[in-house]
Amino acid sequence: MPHFPQIPGAAMVLAVALLSACSQEPEPADAEDVKREAREFAETLKSFSADQKDQAVEEAQQALTDLNERVDRLRERVSERWNDMDESARQDARENLDRLEDEQARLAERFEALRDASGDAWARMSEGFSAAYDELRDAWQATEEDLPE
C-alpha cells in the first residue's frame, strides 16, 4: 500500500471528512456526511490563493497522513469481515480496495503537483487535487458500501 511522505500540518476539514468515515468507533459515518465534508474541503482548498500556498500544502499534507491511517483502518475492517463474505463480496472488496489504492496513489501525485505549483498553476493544481480526492472518496464509499454488517 502506498504511503504519503510525512509533512507536519493541520488539515482539519479533510481530516474530519476522512476520519468520520472510518472512525475507531464501531459505527462508520454516513456516506452523505463524508460527501458533504469532502465538498467543504474542496471549497476550502479552492479558497486558498497562491499567496497562501504554504498553508494549503501544509493542511493537505496532514489530511493525506490522516487518510493513510483511515485507509489502514478500512483495510482492517475488510479483513475482520472477510470470513463473513461470500466469494462475490470478496471479489468486490478486492476490486474496491485496488481502486482505493490506485486513487490513493493518484492523490499523492496530485499532492506533489500541488506542492510544486506556483502562481498561475496554483488554481489548476488545487482543482486537480480536489478532483483526485473526489475519486478517492468514491472508491472509499464503494468499499464501505460492500462491507457486510
The 8 nearest C-alpha neighbors of each residue, nearest first, counted from 0:
[[1, 2, 100, 104, 103, 71, 67, 101],
 [2, 0, 104, 3, 100, 103, 67, 107],
 [3, 1, 0, 67, 4, 64, 104, 107],
 [2, 4, 5, 107, 64, 1, 63, 67],
 [5, 3, 6, 2, 64, 60, 63, 107],
 [4, 6, 3, 64, 7, 60, 61, 63],
 [5, 7, 60, 4, 8, 61, 57, 64],
 [8, 6, 61, 5, 57, 60, 9, 58],
 [9, 7, 57, 61, 58, 60, 6, 10],
 [8, 10, 58, 61, 11, 57, 7, 62],
 [11, 9, 58, 62, 61, 12, 14, 59],
 [10, 12, 14, 13, 9, 15, 58, 62],
 [11, 13, 40, 15, 14, 10, 16, 36],
 [14, 12, 16, 15, 40, 62, 11, 10],
 [13, 15, 11, 62, 17, 16, 12, 10],
 [14, 16, 18, 12, 13, 17, 19, 11],
 [17, 15, 36, 13, 33, 14, 19, 18],
 [16, 18, 14, 15, 19, 20, 13, 66],
 [19, 17, 15, 22, 20, 21, 16, 14],
 [18, 20, 28, 22, 17, 16, 21, 15],
 [21, 19, 28, 27, 18, 17, 22, 33],
 [22, 20, 27, 18, 19, 69, 73, 23],
 [23, 21, 24, 19, 18, 20, 27, 69],
 [22, 24, 25, 21, 72, 26, 27, 18],
 [23, 25, 22, 26, 27, 21, 19, 28],
 [24, 26, 23, 27, 22, 21, 28, 76],
 [25, 27, 24, 28, 22, 21, 23, 29],
 [28, 26, 20, 21, 22, 29, 25, 19],
 [29, 27, 20, 19, 30, 26, 32, 21],
 [28, 30, 32, 31, 27, 33, 20, 19],
 [31, 29, 33, 32, 28, 34, 140, 20],
 [30, 32, 34, 33, 29, 35, 28, 36],
 [33, 31, 35, 29, 30, 34, 36, 28],
 [32, 34, 30, 36, 16, 31, 35, 37],
 [35, 33, 31, 37, 32, 36, 38, 30],
 [36, 34, 32, 38, 37, 33, 31, 39],
 [35, 37, 16, 39, 33, 38, 34, 32],
 [38, 36, 40, 34, 39, 35, 16, 33],
 [39, 37, 41, 35, 36, 40, 34, 42],
 [38, 40, 36, 42, 37, 41, 43, 35],
 [39, 41, 43, 37, 12, 13, 42, 38],
 [42, 40, 38, 44, 43, 129, 39, 45],
 [43, 41, 45, 39, 40, 44, 46, 38],
 [44, 42, 40, 46, 41, 45, 39, 47],
 [43, 45, 41, 46, 42, 47, 40, 55],
 [46, 44, 42, 47, 43, 41, 125, 126],
 [47, 45, 43, 44, 42, 48, 41, 51],
 [48, 46, 45, 44, 51, 55, 49, 52],
 [49, 47, 51, 50, 46, 52, 45, 121],
 [48, 50, 52, 51, 118, 121, 47, 117],
 [51, 49, 48, 52, 47, 53, 118, 54],
 [52, 50, 48, 49, 54, 47, 53, 55],
 [51, 53, 55, 49, 54, 50, 56, 48],
 [54, 52, 56, 55, 51, 57, 50, 114],
 [53, 55, 57, 52, 56, 51, 58, 8],
 [56, 54, 52, 58, 57, 53, 59, 51],
 [57, 55, 59, 53, 58, 54, 114, 52],
 [56, 58, 8, 54, 60, 55, 59, 53],
 [57, 59, 10, 9, 55, 8, 61, 56],
 [58, 60, 62, 56, 61, 57, 10, 55],
 [61, 59, 63, 57, 62, 58, 6, 56],
 [60, 62, 64, 8, 58, 9, 10, 63],
 [61, 63, 59, 14, 10, 65, 60, 64],
 [64, 62, 66, 60, 65, 61, 59, 67],
 [63, 65, 61, 67, 66, 62, 60, 3],
 [66, 64, 62, 68, 63, 67, 14, 61],
 [65, 67, 63, 69, 68, 64, 62, 70],
 [68, 66, 70, 64, 69, 65, 71, 63],
 [67, 69, 71, 65, 66, 70, 72, 64],
 [70, 68, 66, 72, 71, 67, 21, 73],
 [69, 71, 73, 67, 72, 68, 66, 74],
 [70, 72, 68, 74, 69, 73, 67, 75],
 [73, 71, 75, 69, 70, 74, 76, 68],
 [72, 74, 70, 76, 75, 71, 69, 77],
 [73, 75, 77, 71, 72, 76, 78, 70],
 [76, 74, 72, 78, 73, 77, 79, 71],
 [77, 75, 73, 79, 78, 74, 72, 80],
 [78, 76, 74, 80, 75, 79, 81, 73],
 [77, 79, 75, 81, 76, 80, 74, 82],
 [80, 78, 76, 77, 81, 75, 82, 83],
 [79, 81, 77, 83, 78, 82, 76, 84],
 [82, 80, 78, 84, 83, 79, 77, 89],
 [83, 81, 84, 80, 79, 85, 78, 89],
 [82, 84, 80, 81, 85, 147, 79, 148],
 [85, 83, 81, 88, 82, 89, 86, 80],
 [84, 86, 88, 87, 89, 83, 82, 81],
 [87, 85, 89, 88, 90, 84, 91, 81],
 [86, 88, 90, 89, 85, 91, 84, 92],
 [89, 87, 91, 85, 90, 84, 86, 92],
 [88, 90, 92, 86, 87, 91, 84, 93],
 [89, 91, 93, 87, 92, 88, 86, 94],
 [92, 90, 88, 94, 89, 93, 95, 87],
 [91, 93, 89, 95, 90, 94, 96, 88],
 [94, 92, 90, 96, 91, 95, 97, 89],
 [95, 93, 97, 91, 92, 96, 98, 90],
 [94, 96, 98, 92, 142, 97, 93, 91],
 [95, 97, 99, 93, 98, 94, 92, 100],
 [98, 96, 94, 100, 99, 95, 93, 101],
 [99, 97, 101, 95, 96, 100, 138, 102],
 [98, 100, 96, 138, 102, 97, 101, 103],
 [99, 101, 103, 97, 98, 102, 96, 104],
 [102, 100, 98, 104, 103, 99, 97, 105],
 [101, 103, 105, 135, 99, 104, 100, 106],
 [102, 104, 100, 106, 101, 105, 99, 107],
 [105, 103, 107, 101, 102, 106, 100, 108],
 [106, 104, 102, 108, 107, 103, 101, 109],
 [105, 107, 109, 103, 131, 108, 104, 102],
 [108, 106, 110, 104, 105, 109, 103, 111],
 [109, 107, 105, 111, 110, 106, 104, 112],
 [110, 108, 106, 112, 128, 111, 107, 113],
 [109, 111, 113, 107, 108, 112, 114, 106],
 [110, 112, 114, 108, 109, 113, 115, 107],
 [113, 111, 109, 115, 110, 114, 116, 124],
 [114, 112, 110, 124, 116, 111, 115, 109],
 [113, 115, 111, 112, 116, 56, 110, 52],
 [114, 116, 112, 113, 111, 117, 110, 121],
 [117, 115, 113, 121, 120, 114, 112, 124],
 [116, 118, 120, 121, 119, 115, 49, 52],
 [117, 119, 49, 121, 120, 116, 50, 122],
 [118, 120, 121, 117, 122, 49, 123, 116],
 [119, 121, 123, 117, 118, 116, 122, 124],
 [120, 122, 124, 116, 123, 118, 117, 119],
 [123, 121, 125, 124, 120, 126, 119, 45],
 [122, 124, 126, 120, 121, 125, 127, 119],
 [125, 123, 127, 113, 121, 126, 122, 120],
 [124, 126, 128, 122, 127, 123, 121, 113],
 [127, 125, 129, 123, 124, 128, 130, 122],
 [128, 126, 124, 130, 125, 129, 131, 123],
 [127, 129, 125, 109, 131, 126, 130, 124],
 [128, 130, 132, 126, 127, 131, 41, 125],
 [131, 129, 133, 127, 132, 128, 126, 134],
 [132, 130, 128, 134, 106, 133, 129, 127],
 [131, 133, 129, 135, 130, 134, 136, 128],
 [134, 132, 136, 130, 131, 135, 129, 137],
 [135, 133, 137, 131, 136, 132, 138, 102],
 [134, 136, 102, 132, 138, 137, 133, 139],
 [135, 137, 139, 133, 134, 138, 132, 140],
 [138, 136, 140, 134, 139, 135, 141, 133],
 [139, 137, 135, 99, 141, 140, 136, 98],
 [140, 138, 136, 142, 137, 141, 135, 99],
 [139, 141, 143, 137, 142, 138, 144, 136],
 [142, 140, 138, 144, 139, 143, 137, 145],
 [141, 143, 139, 95, 145, 140, 144, 92],
 [144, 142, 140, 141, 146, 145, 139, 73],
 [143, 145, 141, 142, 146, 140, 147, 139],
 [144, 146, 142, 143, 141, 147, 92, 88],
 [147, 145, 143, 144, 148, 142, 77, 80],
 [148, 146, 145, 84, 80, 83, 144, 88],
 [147, 146, 80, 83, 145, 144, 26, 84]]
